[in-house]
Amino acid sequence: MLKGLICLISGVFVSYASLARPLSEEAGWQFTLNLNVGLTGGQSQLKTNSENEVTNDLDNSGQYRTSVMGYPLGRIQYTLDSLETQFYLGNSRDQVATAQLQYELGVIQQLNDGSQLTFAVFPRLSLLNETWADPFLVGSKREETKEYTAGGRIAVEQIFGSPFTLKYAVASSSVKEELSGQNELNNPDDIAALQRDSLYQRVEVETMFPVARGLFLKPTVQYTHRNADGNANSYEQYTGQLSFLLFRDRHLLVTTINAGIRNYQQINPIFNEKQDLVRAGIFSIYSYKRPFDWQHWSWTMMAGYNQEKSDISFYDNYGFIVSTGLTYKY
């Protein structure tokens, strides 16, 4: 759910930016920091927590777990004197998010025709990004290993001054100690089919338009392709998303619903079945600018829920988050 939280907060920054011209009101440095405290929970066999270290069978989706969460997110940016070029470092909702924690370094260029062109890269980070070395180990303690992800993205927003945006993102991921299926399978081809090192590619088209005073709709369609070393982990994913953005004086409410399907390329040899799934989720964030007339501050409340239902119950999962916090922007 941390990935969902990053998307929510980044979505607020993007929502404000999408309605503002130029990139910034003034040249120079700007800094945004968001501090949140909340409750997160859910159920997934792939979450590396102590409750999931041992599984007694592969016909369940793991142990239910809740925890208190406190986490900072931020963005720092520098805008040139022309107000048409901006460099930034921070979180983004537009990456191919395969890990818990990803930051990106990018540049945004305002074009004369009203378009905005973004180039960004994100490096390999291991902090908080763990997975099981062998997720299918039964009756013994599963060992954690690091997952590394790196990539980049290109976006052309408000193409020729229109409300349409086109995005492309690519990412490579690798598992440091890949042991999937080695304790359960004997056939080398079956073991190879479970390899998780992957290349992800994503294409996204979105638009945003007003439907009433201060109310905007932002529909999005997204296609993701994962080419994994093991064909049992390769898939095509189709996602539709609809966001509602409500602006009223100091108030901002953004609610996003999404649904999609994921079709895998090959049967998983552990279960003798493909892990095709359907997924759905809803996220909402409310922001109130200048609480108690504090300049540069906003108060935020967030809530979200997502669920994936697979043809293989081992891969069923769901998660939720509720949190509140403060955002400082200078």
C-alpha positions as CSV (number, residue, x, y, z in Angstrom):
1,M,0.0,0.0,0.0
2,L,3.0,2.3,0.3
3,K,3.0,2.5,-3.5
4,G,-0.6,3.5,-3.4
5,L,0.2,6.2,-0.9
6,I,3.0,7.6,-3.2
7,C,0.6,7.7,-6.1
8,L,-2.0,9.5,-4.0
9,I,0.3,12.3,-2.8
10,S,2.1,12.6,-6.2
11,G,-1.4,12.8,-7.8
12,V,-2.2,15.9,-5.7
13,F,1.0,17.6,-6.9
14,V,0.2,16.6,-10.5
15,S,-3.4,17.8,-10.2
16,Y,-2.4,21.3,-9.1
17,A,0.3,21.4,-11.8
18,S,-2.1,20.3,-14.5
19,L,-4.2,23.4,-14.0
20,A,-1.4,25.9,-13.5
21,R,0.6,27.8,-16.1
22,P,3.5,28.2,-16.3
23,L,5.4,25.4,-14.6
24,S,6.0,27.6,-11.5
25,E,4.9,31.1,-10.5
26,E,8.5,32.0,-9.8
27,A,12.0,30.9,-10.7
28,G,14.4,29.2,-8.3
29,W,14.1,26.4,-5.7
30,Q,10.9,24.9,-4.4
31,F,10.5,22.1,-1.8
32,T,7.5,20.0,-0.8
33,L,7.5,17.6,2.1
34,N,4.6,15.4,3.2
35,L,4.6,13.6,6.6
36,N,1.8,11.0,7.2
37,V,0.8,8.8,10.0
38,G,-1.8,6.1,9.6
39,L,-2.9,2.5,9.6
40,T,-2.2,0.0,6.8
41,G,-3.1,-3.6,6.5
42,G,-4.0,-6.4,4.2
43,Q,-3.2,-10.0,3.1
44,S,-0.6,-11.2,0.6
45,Q,1.7,-14.2,0.5
46,L,4.4,-12.0,-1.2
47,K,4.7,-9.4,1.7
48,T,7.9,-10.0,3.6
49,N,6.6,-9.6,7.2
50,S,7.1,-11.9,10.2
51,E,3.5,-13.3,10.0
52,N,4.3,-14.6,6.5
53,E,7.7,-16.1,7.1
54,V,6.2,-19.6,7.3
55,T,3.3,-20.9,5.2
56,N,1.9,-24.3,5.8
57,D,0.4,-24.7,2.4
58,L,0.2,-22.8,-1.0
59,D,-3.6,-22.8,-1.1
60,N,-4.0,-19.6,0.9
61,S,-3.2,-15.9,0.4
62,G,-1.1,-15.4,3.5
63,Q,-1.7,-13.9,6.9
64,Y,-3.8,-10.8,7.6
65,R,-1.6,-8.0,9.1
66,T,-2.1,-4.4,10.2
67,S,0.5,-2.0,11.2
68,V,1.0,1.7,12.1
69,M,2.7,3.6,9.3
70,G,4.7,6.8,9.4
71,Y,6.5,7.9,6.3
72,P,7.9,11.1,4.7
73,L,7.5,11.8,1.0
74,G,8.8,14.8,-0.8
75,R,9.8,16.7,-4.0
76,I,12.5,19.3,-4.6
77,Q,12.5,21.3,-7.9
78,Y,14.4,24.1,-9.5
79,T,12.8,26.3,-12.2
80,L,14.8,28.4,-14.6
81,D,14.3,32.1,-15.1
82,S,12.2,31.5,-18.2
83,L,9.7,29.6,-16.1
84,E,9.7,27.0,-19.0
85,T,12.2,24.5,-17.7
86,Q,12.1,22.7,-14.4
87,F,14.4,20.1,-12.9
88,Y,13.1,17.9,-10.0
89,L,13.8,15.0,-7.7
90,G,10.9,13.2,-6.0
91,N,8.2,10.6,-6.1
92,S,6.0,10.0,-9.2
93,R,2.8,8.1,-9.8
94,D,3.9,7.5,-13.5
95,Q,6.7,5.0,-13.0
96,V,6.3,1.3,-13.5
97,A,6.1,0.7,-9.7
98,T,7.4,-2.7,-8.9
99,A,9.1,-1.9,-5.6
100,Q,8.0,-0.2,-2.4
101,L,10.2,2.8,-2.7
102,Q,11.2,4.6,-5.9
103,Y,12.4,8.1,-6.5
104,E,13.1,9.8,-9.9
105,L,15.1,12.6,-11.3
106,G,13.6,14.5,-14.2
107,V,13.2,17.6,-16.3
108,I,10.0,19.2,-17.6
109,Q,10.0,21.5,-20.6
110,Q,7.1,23.8,-21.4
111,L,6.7,24.1,-25.2
112,N,5.4,27.0,-27.2
113,D,2.4,25.1,-28.4
114,G,1.2,24.5,-24.8
115,S,2.6,21.0,-24.4
116,Q,4.8,19.8,-21.5
117,L,7.5,17.3,-22.2
118,T,8.9,15.3,-19.3
119,F,12.0,13.0,-19.3
120,A,12.8,11.2,-16.0
121,V,14.9,8.3,-14.7
122,F,14.8,6.4,-11.5
123,P,17.8,4.5,-10.0
124,R,18.2,1.1,-8.5
125,L,17.3,1.3,-4.8
126,S,17.1,-1.6,-2.3
127,L,15.8,0.3,0.8
128,L,12.5,-1.3,1.9
129,N,12.4,-3.3,-1.3
130,E,12.5,-7.0,-0.2
131,T,10.9,-10.1,-1.5
132,W,11.0,-13.8,-0.7
133,A,14.0,-15.7,-2.2
134,D,11.6,-18.7,-2.7
135,P,8.0,-17.7,-2.2
136,F,6.8,-21.3,-2.5
137,L,8.8,-22.8,0.4
138,V,6.3,-24.7,2.7
139,G,6.8,-25.5,6.3
140,S,10.1,-23.7,6.8
141,K,11.1,-20.1,7.2
142,R,11.2,-18.2,4.0
143,E,14.3,-16.0,3.6
144,E,14.2,-12.4,2.4
145,T,16.2,-11.0,-0.5
146,K,16.6,-7.7,-2.2
147,E,14.6,-6.6,-5.3
148,Y,16.2,-3.9,-7.5
149,T,14.3,-1.7,-10.0
150,A,15.5,1.0,-12.3
151,G,14.0,2.7,-15.4
152,G,12.7,5.9,-16.9
153,R,9.8,7.5,-18.5
154,I,8.7,10.0,-21.1
155,A,5.5,12.0,-21.0
156,V,3.9,14.5,-23.4
157,E,1.2,16.3,-21.5
158,Q,-1.5,18.6,-23.0
159,I,-0.4,17.7,-26.5
160,F,-0.5,20.9,-28.7
161,G,-2.5,22.6,-26.0
162,S,-5.2,19.8,-26.0
163,P,-6.4,18.0,-22.8
164,F,-4.7,14.8,-24.0
165,T,-1.5,13.2,-22.5
166,L,0.6,10.3,-23.7
167,K,3.1,8.5,-21.5
168,Y,5.6,5.8,-21.9
169,A,7.6,4.1,-19.1
170,V,10.1,1.3,-19.0
171,A,11.7,-0.5,-16.0
172,S,14.0,-3.4,-15.3
173,S,13.8,-5.4,-12.1
174,S,16.0,-8.1,-10.7
175,V,16.0,-10.3,-7.6
176,K,19.3,-10.6,-5.9
177,E,18.9,-14.3,-4.8
178,E,16.4,-16.0,-7.0
179,L,15.4,-19.4,-5.6
180,S,11.8,-19.6,-6.8
181,G,10.7,-23.3,-7.1
182,Q,14.2,-24.7,-6.3
183,N,12.9,-26.4,-3.2
184,E,9.7,-27.8,-4.8
185,L,10.6,-28.7,-8.4
186,N,13.2,-31.0,-10.1
187,N,12.7,-30.1,-13.7
188,P,15.2,-27.3,-14.8
189,D,12.7,-26.0,-17.3
190,D,10.0,-25.6,-14.7
191,I,12.4,-23.8,-12.4
192,A,13.5,-21.5,-15.2
193,A,9.8,-20.6,-15.9
194,L,9.6,-19.0,-12.4
195,Q,12.5,-16.6,-12.8
196,R,11.4,-13.1,-11.9
197,D,14.0,-10.8,-13.5
198,S,11.9,-8.7,-15.9
199,L,11.6,-5.8,-18.3
200,Y,8.4,-3.8,-17.9
201,Q,6.9,-1.4,-20.5
202,R,3.9,0.7,-20.1
203,V,1.9,3.0,-22.4
204,E,-0.8,5.3,-20.9
205,V,-3.2,7.8,-22.5
206,E,-5.2,10.2,-20.3
207,T,-7.3,13.3,-20.6
208,M,-8.9,15.8,-18.2
209,F,-11.9,18.0,-18.7
210,P,-14.2,20.1,-16.6
211,V,-17.8,19.0,-16.0
212,A,-18.8,21.7,-13.6
213,R,-17.3,24.7,-11.7
214,G,-14.3,23.3,-9.9
215,L,-15.1,19.7,-10.9
216,F,-12.9,17.8,-13.3
217,L,-12.8,14.2,-14.6
218,K,-9.6,12.5,-15.7
219,P,-10.1,9.1,-17.5
220,T,-7.0,7.0,-18.2
221,V,-6.3,3.8,-20.1
222,Q,-3.1,1.9,-19.5
223,Y,-1.3,-1.1,-21.1
224,T,1.5,-2.8,-19.3
225,H,3.7,-5.6,-20.7
226,R,6.1,-7.6,-18.5
227,N,8.7,-9.7,-20.2
228,A,10.2,-11.9,-17.4
229,D,13.1,-14.4,-17.7
230,G,10.5,-17.0,-16.6
231,N,7.5,-17.1,-18.9
232,A,5.2,-18.0,-16.0
233,N,5.7,-14.5,-14.8
234,S,5.3,-12.7,-18.1
235,Y,2.0,-11.0,-18.7
236,E,-0.1,-8.3,-20.4
237,Q,-2.2,-6.0,-18.2
238,Y,-5.0,-3.7,-19.2
239,T,-6.2,-1.1,-16.8
240,G,-8.9,1.6,-16.9
241,Q,-8.9,4.4,-14.4
242,L,-11.2,7.4,-13.6
243,S,-10.3,10.3,-11.3
244,F,-12.7,12.9,-9.9
245,L,-11.0,16.2,-8.9
246,L,-12.9,18.7,-6.9
247,F,-11.5,22.2,-6.2
248,R,-13.2,24.6,-3.8
249,D,-11.2,27.6,-2.5
250,R,-8.7,25.9,0.0
251,H,-10.2,22.4,-0.5
252,L,-9.1,19.7,-2.9
253,L,-10.6,16.2,-3.2
254,V,-9.2,13.6,-5.5
255,T,-10.9,10.2,-5.8
256,T,-9.6,7.6,-8.2
257,I,-11.2,4.2,-9.1
258,N,-9.4,1.7,-11.2
259,A,-10.0,-1.8,-12.6
260,G,-8.1,-4.1,-14.9
261,I,-7.2,-7.6,-16.0
262,R,-3.8,-9.4,-16.2
263,N,-3.2,-12.3,-18.6
264,Y,-0.1,-14.4,-18.0
265,Q,1.8,-16.1,-20.8
266,Q,2.4,-19.6,-19.4
267,I,1.2,-22.0,-16.8
268,N,2.9,-21.7,-13.4
269,P,4.5,-25.1,-12.9
270,I,4.0,-25.0,-9.1
271,F,0.2,-24.9,-9.5
272,N,-0.2,-26.3,-13.1
273,E,-2.4,-23.2,-13.9
274,K,-1.9,-19.7,-15.1
275,Q,-2.2,-17.0,-12.5
276,D,-4.5,-14.7,-14.5
277,L,-6.2,-12.2,-12.3
278,V,-8.6,-9.2,-12.1
279,R,-7.8,-6.2,-10.0
280,A,-9.7,-3.2,-8.7
281,G,-9.1,-0.4,-6.3
282,I,-10.2,3.0,-5.0
283,F,-8.0,5.8,-3.5
284,S,-9.1,9.2,-2.2
285,I,-7.2,12.1,-0.8
286,Y,-8.5,15.3,0.7
287,S,-6.3,18.4,1.1
288,Y,-7.0,21.6,2.9
289,K,-4.6,24.5,2.3
290,R,-3.4,26.9,5.0
291,P,-5.0,25.2,8.1
292,F,-5.1,27.7,11.0
293,D,-3.8,30.2,8.4
294,W,-0.4,28.6,8.4
295,Q,1.3,29.7,5.2
296,H,2.9,27.1,3.0
297,W,1.1,24.2,4.9
298,S,-1.7,21.8,3.9
299,W,-3.5,19.2,5.9
300,T,-4.3,15.9,4.1
301,M,-6.4,12.9,4.8
302,M,-6.1,9.7,2.7
303,A,-7.8,6.4,2.3
304,G,-7.4,3.5,-0.2
305,Y,-8.3,-0.1,-0.9
306,N,-7.1,-2.4,-3.6
307,Q,-7.7,-6.1,-4.3
308,E,-6.4,-8.7,-6.8
309,K,-8.3,-11.9,-7.4
310,S,-6.3,-14.6,-9.2
311,D,-7.1,-18.0,-10.7
312,I,-4.5,-19.2,-8.2
313,S,-5.5,-18.5,-4.6
314,F,-1.9,-18.1,-3.5
315,Y,-1.7,-14.8,-5.5
316,D,-5.0,-13.4,-4.1
317,N,-4.3,-10.2,-2.1
318,Y,-5.8,-7.1,-0.8
319,G,-4.7,-4.0,1.1
320,F,-6.0,-0.8,2.7
321,I,-4.6,2.4,4.1
322,V,-6.0,5.3,6.1
323,S,-3.8,8.2,7.1
324,T,-3.5,11.8,7.9
325,G,-0.7,14.3,7.7
326,L,0.7,17.7,6.8
327,T,2.3,18.9,3.6
328,Y,4.8,21.8,3.7
329,K,5.5,23.6,0.4
330,Y,8.0,26.3,0.0
